[in-house]
């Protein structure tokens, strides 16, 4: 289980147990947008948010889910980058932004992905959806199942493109889960495609609509969206000094505004917070006694570095304490929650994170279980 997925249920409950510490947090910026959220990817912390659970039209941000399922199909080898998919009449006729594929031709998956991500081509999305699921309707069902699996509880998908539909909606919170999962689960595809500044197909060169790729070298994705109802939207991510932030900005007034407001949010997060590594990847936070197991102990920790954001000037005051689940009984599965890591700053509660089993502990044989049962009577 990846670290961010471990932390997803806790992302909105991290801040703050202490009113005294809350008074010392940086004052977040106000954006000219309907809704926004800033996520610290290393820990799942939401640094600031405005109306994160308000249902809004996602426009072409929908294509993040189309990309996620496409990358999953590549990972499962149900399609390949070299494979060519047929362009149907439906794909060719789909309105909105286009890659300009030709009907009744075959287009390589690699080109379709570039057309979907860089050019935001609706025709590319439909071609991919039909190639993966047989029809866009079937693909939409896959999108909704995946959304539920990722914890996107306030989202509904009806198409692969983001073209307006009364039953197509999501939230800033849900989009942060989706974009975070895409970056986390498919880093090789994210790196390859989302930083591309332009793509030429059918003798037509189109630039990436994400202006931040041209403005800030630390920004390496993610996706723009726009319809009349949704306004101008942008999900962006930046990596500075091995620290990644993800911003979701929905419903600005213009193309330039979504870039300006997103950069304002990212800069605020990097400038006002420091990153502190609380626990290392696959390093034991604690070694715990296991009863009735083939092994007597299990290592508890995190599957990736736990890097938390703390207000500037507080890094040296961070401490952590592990609180274990009472009495662990085998079998223990790898990834099973074994306790919580409670983080404090200057003695004041700040955040807490689930700590998981880094290894599995199978059930012991009959005599091993019997001995531990007797021991437990006296323990």
C-alpha positions in Angstrom: 0.0 0.0 0.0 1.4 3.4 -1.0 1.9 6.1 1.6 -0.5 8.6 0.2 -3.3 6.0 -0.1 -2.6 5.1 3.6 -3.1 8.7 4.5 -6.1 9.6 2.3 -8.8 9.1 5.0 -6.8 11.4 7.3 -6.0 14.2 4.8 -8.7 16.5 6.1 -8.2 15.7 9.8 -4.5 16.5 10.2 -4.8 20.1 11.4 -5.2 20.9 14.2 -5.7 19.6 17.7 -4.2 22.7 19.4 -5.8 26.2 19.1 -2.5 27.7 20.4 -0.6 26.2 17.5 -3.4 27.1 15.0 -2.7 30.8 15.8 0.8 30.4 14.6 0.0 28.9 11.2 0.7 31.0 8.1 -2.2 33.0 6.8 -3.3 31.4 3.5 -3.9 33.5 0.3 -7.4 34.3 -1.0 -7.8 33.3 -4.6 -10.1 34.7 -7.3 -11.7 31.2 -7.8 -14.7 29.2 -6.8 -12.8 26.5 -5.0 -9.2 25.5 -4.3 -7.0 23.2 -2.3 -3.2 22.8 -1.7 -1.9 19.4 -0.9 1.5 18.4 0.5 2.2 15.2 -1.4 4.7 13.8 1.0 2.2 13.4 3.8 -1.3 14.0 2.3 -1.6 17.2 4.4 -4.1 19.8 3.1 -2.2 23.1 3.7 -5.2 25.2 2.8 -8.6 24.8 1.1 -11.6 26.8 0.2 -14.9 25.0 -0.5 -13.1 21.7 -1.2 -16.3 19.6 -1.1 -18.4 21.8 -3.3 -19.6 19.9 -6.3 -18.5 21.6 -9.5 -18.2 20.7 -13.2 -14.7 19.3 -13.9 -14.5 20.1 -17.7 -11.3 18.7 -19.1 -9.9 17.8 -15.7 -12.1 14.7 -16.3 -9.2 13.6 -18.6 -7.1 12.8 -15.5 -9.3 9.9 -14.9 -9.2 8.9 -18.6 -5.4 9.0 -18.3 -5.4 7.1 -15.1 -7.3 4.2 -16.6 -5.2 4.3 -19.8 -2.0 4.1 -17.7 -3.6 1.2 -15.7 -4.4 -0.6 -19.0 -0.8 -0.1 -20.1 0.5 -1.5 -16.7 -1.8 -4.5 -17.1 -0.6 -4.9 -20.7 -4.2 -4.9 -22.0 -2.9 -2.3 -24.4 0.6 -1.2 -25.5 2.1 2.2 -26.4 2.9 0.8 -29.9 -0.6 -0.6 -30.5 -2.8 1.4 -32.9 -6.5 2.0 -32.1 -9.2 2.6 -34.7 -10.9 6.1 -34.8 -14.7 5.7 -34.9 -17.2 8.1 -36.3 -18.2 9.0 -32.8 -14.6 9.9 -31.8 -14.1 11.9 -35.0 -17.3 13.9 -34.5 -16.8 14.6 -30.8 -16.8 18.4 -30.3 -14.6 20.7 -28.3 -10.8 20.6 -28.3 -9.3 18.1 -30.8 -6.2 16.2 -31.7 -7.6 16.1 -35.2 -7.4 12.4 -35.8 -9.0 11.1 -39.0 -12.0 8.8 -39.1 -11.4 5.2 -40.0 -7.7 5.5 -39.4 -5.5 3.7 -36.8 -3.6 5.9 -34.3 -0.8 4.6 -32.0 -1.7 4.7 -28.3 1.4 6.8 -27.6 0.1 9.5 -29.9 -3.4 9.3 -28.5 -2.0 9.9 -25.0 -0.1 12.9 -26.1 -3.2 14.2 -27.9 -5.3 13.7 -24.8 -2.8 15.3 -22.4 -1.0 18.0 -24.4 -3.7 18.9 -26.8 -6.6 18.0 -24.6 -8.1 16.3 -27.6 -11.6 14.9 -27.0 -11.3 12.8 -30.1 -8.2 11.1 -28.6 -10.1 10.5 -25.3 -13.0 8.7 -27.0 -10.7 6.7 -29.1 -8.8 5.5 -26.0 -12.0 4.8 -24.1 -13.4 2.7 -27.0 -10.1 0.9 -27.4 -9.9 0.0 -23.7 -13.6 -0.6 -22.8 -15.3 -1.2 -26.1 -17.5 1.9 -25.8 -17.4 5.2 -24.0 -20.4 4.2 -21.9 -18.5 1.1 -20.6 -15.5 3.3 -20.0 -17.6 5.7 -17.9 -18.6 2.8 -15.7 -14.9 2.0 -15.2 -14.3 5.6 -14.3 -16.9 5.6 -11.6 -15.6 2.3 -10.1 -12.1 3.7 -10.0 -13.3 6.9 -8.4 -14.9 4.9 -5.6 -11.8 2.9 -5.1 -9.7 6.0 -4.9 -12.1 7.5 -2.3 -13.6 10.1 -4.6 -17.0 10.0 -2.8 -18.4 13.2 -4.4 -17.7 12.5 -8.0 -19.7 11.2 -11.0 -18.4 10.5 -14.5 -20.5 10.2 -17.6 -17.9 10.5 -20.4 -14.1 10.4 -21.0 -13.8 14.0 -22.2 -15.4 16.4 -19.6 -17.9 17.7 -22.1 -20.9 19.1 -20.1 -23.4 16.7 -18.7 -25.8 17.2 -15.7 -24.4 14.0 -14.1 -20.8 14.9 -14.5 -19.4 16.5 -11.4 -16.6 16.4 -8.8 -14.9 18.4 -6.1 -11.5 20.0 -5.4 -10.9 17.4 -2.7 -11.7 14.5 -5.1 -9.6 15.9 -7.8 -6.6 16.1 -5.4 -7.1 12.4 -4.7 -7.2 11.6 -8.4 -4.2 13.8 -9.5 -2.2 12.6 -6.5 -2.9 9.0 -7.4 -1.9 9.5 -11.0 1.4 11.0 -10.0 2.0 8.4 -7.3 0.9 5.3 -9.2 2.3 6.0 -12.6 5.4 8.2 -12.1 7.0 7.1 -15.4 4.0 8.1 -17.5 3.5 11.3 -15.5 7.1 12.4 -16.1 7.0 11.4 -19.8 3.8 13.1 -20.8 2.6 15.9 -18.5 5.6 18.2 -18.9 5.4 18.2 -22.7 5.0 21.8 -23.9 3.7 21.0 -27.4 2.7 18.1 -29.6 2.4 17.9 -33.4 0.0 15.6 -35.1 -1.6 15.6 -38.5 0.7 18.5 -39.4 -0.9 20.6 -36.6 1.2 21.7 -33.7 -0.7 22.6 -30.5 0.8 24.0 -27.3 0.1 22.6 -23.8 -2.5 24.9 -22.2 -0.8 24.7 -18.8 0.9 28.1 -18.8 2.9 27.2 -15.7 5.0 24.9 -17.7 6.4 27.9 -19.4 6.6 30.2 -16.4 8.0 28.0 -13.6 10.6 25.3 -14.2 9.6 23.5 -11.0 6.1 22.8 -12.4 5.9 19.5 -14.3 2.1 19.1 -14.8 -0.9 18.5 -14.6 -4.1 19.6 -16.5 -6.2 22.5 -17.5 -10.0 22.6 -18.0 -12.6 25.0 -19.2 -16.3 25.3 -20.0 -18.7 28.1 -19.6 -20.1 26.6 -16.4 -16.8 25.4 -14.9 -14.8 28.5 -15.7 -11.1 28.2 -16.1 -9.6 25.4 -14.0 -6.0 24.2 -13.4 -4.5 21.3 -11.4 -0.8 21.9 -11.1 2.1 20.2 -9.4 5.6 21.4 -8.6 8.7 19.8 -7.2 11.2 22.0 -5.3 14.1 20.5 -3.2 12.6 17.0 -3.4 9.3 18.3 -2.0 6.1 18.1 -4.1 3.0 20.2 -3.8 -0.2 19.8 -5.7 -2.7 22.6 -6.2 -6.3 22.4 -7.4 -7.8 25.7 -8.6 -11.4 25.7 -10.0 -13.6 28.3 -11.5 -11.4 31.3 -12.3 -12.4 34.0 -14.8 -9.7 33.5 -17.5 -6.8 31.4 -18.8 -4.2 33.8 -17.3 -6.1 34.0 -13.9 -6.0 30.2 -13.4 -2.2 30.3 -14.0 -1.6 33.3 -11.7 -3.8 32.0 -8.9 -2.3 28.5 -9.1 1.2 29.9 -8.9 0.3 32.1 -6.0 -1.0 29.0 -4.1 2.1 26.9 -4.9 4.5 29.7 -4.0 2.7 30.3 -0.7 3.0 26.6 0.2 6.7 26.4 -0.6 7.6 29.8 1.1 5.6 29.5 4.3 6.2 25.8 5.1 9.3 23.7 5.6 9.5 20.0 4.9 10.5 17.6 7.7 11.1 13.9 7.2 9.5 12.2 10.2 10.0 8.6 9.1 12.0 6.9 6.4 10.7 4.5 3.7 10.5 0.9 4.9 12.3 1.8 8.2 10.8 0.4 11.3 9.1 3.0 13.5 8.6 0.2 16.0 9.0 -3.5 16.3 5.9 -5.0 17.9 5.1 -8.3 19.7 2.8 -10.6 17.7 0.8 -13.4 19.4 0.0 -16.7 17.7 2.2 -15.9 14.7 4.9 -17.8 12.8 7.1 -14.9 13.7 7.0 -13.3 17.2 7.6 -9.7 16.0 6.5 -7.4 13.1 8.1 -4.2 11.9 5.8 -1.2 11.7 6.5 1.8 9.5 5.7 3.5 6.2 6.2 2.4 2.6 7.5 5.8 1.5 9.3 8.7 3.3 6.8 10.5 5.5 7.6 14.1 4.8 5.4 16.6 6.6 5.0 20.3 6.1 5.5 22.5 9.2 5.3 26.3 9.5 8.7 28.1 8.9 10.8 28.1 12.0 9.2 25.1 13.6 11.3 22.3 12.1 13.5 21.8 15.1 10.5 21.6 17.4 8.9 18.5 15.7 8.6 15.3 17.7 6.8 12.1 17.1 5.4 9.3 19.3 4.1 5.9 18.2 0.9 4.6 19.8 0.4 0.9 19.0 -2.8 -1.0 18.6 -3.4 -3.2 21.7 -2.4 -6.9 21.5 -1.6 -7.9 18.0 -2.9 -11.4 17.1 -1.7 -13.2 13.9 -2.3 -13.4 11.0 -1.0 -9.9 10.2 -1.2 -8.7 6.6 1.5 -6.4 5.1 -0.1 -3.0 5.0 -2.3 -3.6 8.0 -2.7 -0.6 10.3 -0.8 -1.3 13.5 -1.1 2.1 15.3 -0.7 5.8 14.9 2.3 8.1 14.7 1.4 11.2 16.7 3.3 14.3 15.7 3.7 17.4 17.9 5.3 20.8 17.5 6.8 22.4 20.6 4.8 20.0 22.7 1.5 20.8 21.0 -0.5 18.2 19.0 -0.1 18.8 15.2 -1.0 15.7 13.2 -1.3 11.9 13.3 -0.6 9.3 10.7 -1.5 5.5 10.4 1.5 3.2 10.8 1.3 -0.1 8.9 2.9 -3.6 9.0 5.9 -3.6 6.7 5.7 -7.4 6.5 3.2 -10.2 6.8 3.1 -12.5 9.8 1.3 -15.8 9.0 -0.6 -17.8 11.7 1.6 -20.2 13.7 0.9 -23.9 13.8 -1.4 -25.6 16.4 1.2 -25.9 19.1 2.5 -22.4 18.6 -1.0 -20.9 18.9 -1.7 -23.1 21.9 1.5 -21.9 23.7 0.6 -18.2 23.0 -3.0 -18.7 24.1 -1.7 -20.0 27.5 0.7 -17.1 27.7 -2.0 -14.6 27.0 -4.0 -15.9 30.0 -1.2 -14.6 32.2 -0.3 -11.5 30.2 
